[in-house]
Amino acid sequence: MPSIHIIFIRQTGEIHLKNWYTRQEVADILGISKATVYHYAKQKKIIKIPNLHRLIREARYKQEEVDALAIERQRHQPLGLRPSTLAKQLGVTTQRIYALIRETTLPVDELPVGDERTIYSIPDETAAWIQQEIERTASTRGTRVEFYDAKFDIVLYQLFRTQQGQDMRVLRNDNQEWGFYLQSRTWIPFTNGIHIYQYEAVYPIHRPNSRVRGYTDFLLPKDLQESFDFLDFIYQVWGIENIRIREQETHINLSIKSGVITLPIAVPDILTESIIKKFLVLGDIVFGEAEWTLISGYRRTTFDLPNNLLDELQEISKEKGLSMSEYVEEAVREKIAREETIE
């Protein structure tokens, strides 16, 4: 990074070179906060110019040391994506990115910031693998951006009602725009439906975020009215914070966080236990008077492996485009199937 010299020309015609930076200028050049500038000066990473007679209103720092530190930081600055940036691009949480970073053997750059923090930078190769892994593992459970729009605060198939009492559901057209279809297949953009036709949401779609203890998975056929009645109920009880949805051509994949839930509303009469059980594809559900218990179709376990076998497992699963858990699951299923055939 080249040195920056700002020239002041007095009315006398004399030229004076500015060889210092203000605290804000140092913060901008180094990409740090003004508080960190203060700490850098205490640590002697940069030099604060003495102001013995307090003639200068703001702190000044020697340009040479600031420029040298900026060049050093630039030389060691990784060129990849920050985890938060990649998470935003892929529509997942930053924690999901960190979890995949821990799982992969692909390189991830680490850049120390200050004395305690570390910034991670994800190279293109690793970012591509993370994207593939998220897309592959999300084959059933969609990401939130697929079914929820934060700008309008609406969710796919959410029920709205017209001033005349007609039910309307939130949809997306082929251009991925949010809105409503009339029975005549006329498209109504969402903003028009709200502001011009005064459609109103029938129920809220937010609930407190629960801890993830696995998911219970359902498949809702689009040709059944009960599927959408079930969605209406789920939105009100669990909220968008505790579910995942992926829309398919003929059905909707719905995943709900497993655990015990106290029902804040009554279960509609149309949603009988037998109908809900027909929707269930992985896991189980226990119906109570005022609460339901959703049981995950998976159970977490741990086992010990020799280091060399673990390394080999990582390599093979990566070659097959699977996570280690998925590869082990497939291998165990094949082993059990062979054993049953022998018997």
C-alpha positions in Angstrom: 0.0 0.0 0.0 1.7 3.3 -1.1 2.3 6.1 1.4 -0.2 8.9 1.2 1.1 12.5 1.5 -1.4 15.3 1.8 0.0 18.7 0.8 -1.0 22.0 2.5 -0.1 25.2 0.7 -0.1 28.3 2.9 -0.8 31.7 1.6 2.9 32.4 1.8 3.5 29.9 -1.0 5.4 27.5 1.3 4.6 23.7 0.8 4.3 21.6 4.0 4.0 17.7 3.8 1.5 16.1 6.2 3.3 13.1 7.8 0.6 12.1 10.3 -2.9 10.6 10.4 -5.9 11.4 12.6 -7.4 8.5 14.6 -10.3 8.2 12.2 -7.9 8.1 9.2 -5.9 5.3 10.9 -9.1 3.4 11.5 -10.1 3.7 7.9 -6.7 2.7 6.5 -6.4 -0.3 8.7 -10.0 -1.3 8.7 -10.4 -1.2 12.5 -12.4 0.7 15.0 -11.2 3.9 16.7 -11.0 2.1 20.0 -8.6 -0.4 18.4 -6.5 2.4 17.2 -6.1 3.5 20.8 -5.0 -0.1 21.8 -2.6 -0.3 18.9 -0.9 2.9 20.1 -0.6 1.5 23.7 0.9 -1.7 22.2 3.4 0.5 20.2 2.2 -1.0 16.9 1.7 2.6 15.8 3.2 5.8 17.3 1.1 8.6 18.7 2.6 12.0 18.3 3.1 13.8 21.6 0.9 16.8 22.2 2.8 18.3 25.2 1.2 21.7 25.2 -2.3 20.4 24.0 -2.2 22.7 21.0 -3.8 20.0 18.8 -7.4 19.2 19.3 -7.3 15.5 18.1 -4.8 12.7 18.4 -2.3 12.3 15.6 -0.3 9.2 14.7 3.0 8.9 12.7 2.3 8.1 9.1 5.3 5.8 8.6 4.3 3.2 11.2 0.6 3.3 10.1 1.6 2.7 6.4 4.0 -0.1 7.3 1.3 -1.8 9.4 -1.2 -1.4 6.5 1.3 -3.0 4.0 2.0 -5.9 6.4 -1.8 -6.5 6.9 -2.4 -6.4 3.2 0.4 -8.9 2.5 -1.2 -11.4 4.9 -4.8 -10.6 4.0 -6.5 -13.7 2.6 -8.6 -13.1 -0.5 -11.5 -15.5 0.2 -14.9 -14.9 1.6 -15.8 -14.3 5.3 -18.1 -16.9 6.8 -20.8 -14.4 7.4 -20.6 -13.2 3.7 -20.8 -16.8 2.4 -23.7 -17.6 4.8 -25.7 -14.6 3.5 -25.1 -15.7 -0.1 -26.2 -19.2 0.6 -29.1 -18.3 2.8 -27.9 -20.2 5.9 -26.7 -19.3 9.3 -23.0 -18.4 10.0 -23.0 -21.2 12.5 -23.8 -23.7 9.6 -20.7 -22.4 7.7 -18.5 -22.8 10.8 -19.8 -26.4 11.3 -18.9 -27.2 7.7 -15.5 -25.6 8.0 -14.8 -27.9 11.0 -15.9 -30.9 8.9 -13.9 -30.3 5.8 -10.2 -31.0 5.3 -10.0 -28.3 2.6 -8.0 -25.1 3.4 -9.4 -22.2 5.3 -7.2 -19.2 5.9 -7.0 -17.6 9.4 -6.0 -14.0 10.0 -5.3 -12.8 13.6 -7.0 -9.5 14.4 -5.7 -7.8 17.5 -4.5 -10.1 20.3 -7.5 -12.4 20.7 -9.7 -12.5 17.6 -9.3 -14.5 14.4 -10.9 -13.8 11.1 -11.6 -16.8 8.8 -11.3 -16.5 5.1 -12.7 -19.2 2.8 -10.9 -19.8 -0.5 -12.9 -20.4 -3.7 -12.3 -24.1 -3.7 -13.6 -24.5 -0.1 -16.5 -22.1 -0.7 -17.6 -24.2 -3.7 -17.5 -27.4 -1.6 -19.5 -25.8 1.2 -22.1 -24.6 -1.4 -22.4 -28.1 -2.8 -22.6 -29.6 0.6 -25.4 -27.3 1.6 -27.3 -27.9 -1.6 -26.9 -31.6 -1.3 -27.9 -31.9 2.4 -30.8 -29.5 1.8 -32.5 -31.9 -0.6 -35.4 -32.3 1.8 -35.0 -29.5 4.2 -35.1 -26.1 2.5 -33.3 -23.0 3.7 -35.3 -20.2 5.1 -34.8 -17.9 2.0 -36.7 -20.5 -0.1 -40.0 -20.1 1.8 -39.8 -16.8 3.7 -39.4 -13.3 2.5 -38.0 -11.0 5.2 -38.8 -7.8 3.3 -42.5 -8.4 3.3 -42.5 -10.7 6.3 -44.5 -13.4 4.5 -44.1 -17.2 4.1 -45.0 -19.5 1.2 -48.7 -20.5 1.2 -49.5 -18.2 4.1 -53.2 -17.5 4.2 -54.5 -14.0 3.5 -58.1 -12.8 3.3 -59.8 -10.2 1.1 -62.2 -7.6 2.3 -65.0 -9.8 0.9 -63.9 -12.8 2.9 -62.2 -14.7 0.1 -59.1 -16.8 1.1 -55.8 -16.1 -0.8 -52.5 -17.8 -0.4 -49.1 -16.3 -0.9 -47.3 -17.7 -3.9 -44.3 -17.1 -6.1 -44.6 -16.8 -9.9 -42.0 -18.0 -12.5 -40.0 -14.9 -12.0 -39.7 -15.7 -8.2 -41.9 -12.6 -7.4 -44.2 -12.8 -4.4 -47.9 -12.3 -4.8 -51.3 -14.0 -5.3 -53.2 -15.7 -8.1 -56.9 -15.1 -8.7 -59.1 -17.9 -9.8 -58.7 -16.5 -13.3 -54.9 -17.0 -13.0 -54.5 -13.3 -13.0 -51.3 -12.4 -11.1 -51.5 -9.9 -8.2 -48.1 -8.6 -6.9 -47.9 -8.8 -3.1 -47.7 -5.0 -2.7 -50.8 -4.5 -4.8 -52.7 -7.1 -2.8 -51.9 -5.4 0.4 -52.1 -1.7 -0.5 -54.7 -1.7 -3.3 -56.9 -4.6 -2.5 -56.3 -4.6 1.2 -55.6 -8.3 1.7 -54.9 -9.1 5.3 -52.9 -11.9 7.0 -55.1 -14.3 8.8 -52.6 -15.3 11.5 -49.0 -14.5 12.7 -46.1 -16.6 11.5 -43.5 -16.0 14.2 -42.7 -18.0 17.4 -39.7 -18.1 19.7 -36.7 -19.9 18.2 -36.3 -23.4 19.7 -33.1 -25.3 20.2 -32.5 -27.9 17.4 -32.8 -31.5 18.6 -33.3 -33.0 15.2 -36.2 -32.7 12.8 -39.4 -34.6 12.2 -40.2 -34.8 8.4 -43.5 -34.6 6.6 -44.6 -34.7 3.0 -47.7 -32.7 2.0 -49.3 -33.5 -1.3 -50.4 -30.3 -3.1 -53.6 -31.9 -4.3 -55.0 -32.3 -0.8 -56.7 -29.3 1.0 -55.7 -30.9 4.3 -52.0 -30.2 3.4 -52.6 -26.5 3.4 -54.8 -26.6 6.5 -51.9 -28.4 8.2 -49.5 -25.7 7.0 -51.7 -23.0 8.5 -51.7 -24.8 11.8 -47.9 -25.3 11.7 -47.2 -21.7 11.0 -49.2 -20.6 14.0 -47.8 -23.2 16.4 -44.1 -23.4 15.4 -43.6 -20.2 13.4 -41.1 -19.9 10.6 -38.3 -20.0 13.1 -38.7 -23.7 13.8 -39.5 -25.2 10.4 -38.0 -25.8 7.0 -39.9 -26.0 3.8 -38.9 -27.1 0.3 -41.4 -26.9 -2.5 -41.5 -29.6 -5.1 -43.7 -29.9 -8.2 -46.3 -32.2 -6.7 -45.7 -31.9 -2.9 -44.2 -29.8 -0.1 -41.4 -31.1 2.1 -41.9 -29.9 5.6 -39.5 -30.4 8.5 -40.3 -29.4 12.0 -37.9 -29.1 14.9 -38.3 -32.2 17.1 -39.3 -31.9 20.8 -42.3 -31.1 23.0 -44.6 -28.2 22.0 -47.5 -26.8 24.0 -50.3 -26.0 21.6 -51.3 -22.3 21.8 -54.4 -22.9 19.6 -56.9 -25.8 19.1 -56.2 -28.4 16.5 -58.7 -27.9 13.6 -61.2 -30.8 13.4 -60.2 -31.6 9.9 -56.7 -32.5 11.0 -57.3 -35.9 12.5 -54.4 -38.0 13.8 -54.7 -40.4 10.9 -54.4 -37.6 8.3 -51.3 -36.2 10.1 -49.8 -39.6 10.4 -50.2 -40.1 6.6 -48.1 -36.9 6.1 -45.3 -38.2 8.3 -42.3 -39.7 6.5 -39.5 -39.7 9.0 -39.7 -39.7 12.8 -42.8 -40.0 14.9 -45.4 -37.8 16.7 -47.1 -38.4 20.0 -50.5 -36.6 20.4 -51.5 -35.2 23.8 -54.4 -33.1 25.0 -52.5 -29.8 25.1 -49.1 -30.7 23.7 -47.5 -32.7 20.9 -44.2 -34.5 21.1 -42.3 -34.7 17.8 -39.6 -37.3 17.6 -36.7 -37.1 15.2 -36.1 -39.8 12.7 -32.4 -39.6 13.6 -30.6 -40.1 16.8 -27.1 -38.7 17.4 -24.4 -41.1 18.5 -20.6 -41.3 18.7 -18.1 -44.0 18.1 -14.3 -44.3 18.2 -12.2 -45.0 15.1 -8.5 -45.3 14.6 -7.0 -42.1 13.2 -6.0 -43.7 9.9 -9.4 -45.1 9.4 -11.0 -41.8 10.2 -8.8 -40.1 7.6 -9.7 -42.7 5.0 -13.4 -42.3 5.8 -13.1 -38.5 5.3 -11.4 -39.1 1.9 -13.9 -41.6 0.6 -17.0 -39.7 1.7 -15.6 -36.5 0.1 -15.0 -38.4 -3.2 -18.6 -39.6 -3.2 -19.9 -36.2 -2.4 -21.3 -37.3 1.0 -20.9 -36.2 4.5 -19.2 -38.7 6.8 -22.6 -39.3 8.6 -24.3 -40.1 5.2 -21.5 -42.4 4.0 -21.6 -44.3 7.3 -25.4 -44.6 7.1 -25.2 -46.0 3.6 -22.5 -48.4 4.5 -24.4 -49.7 7.5 -27.6 -50.1 5.5 -25.7 -52.1 2.9 -24.0 -54.2 5.5 -27.4 -55.0 7.2 -29.0 -55.8 3.9 -26.2 -58.3 3.1 -26.5 -59.9 6.5 -30.3 -60.3 6.0 -29.7 -61.9 2.6 -27.3 -64.4 4.0 -29.8 -65.4 6.7 
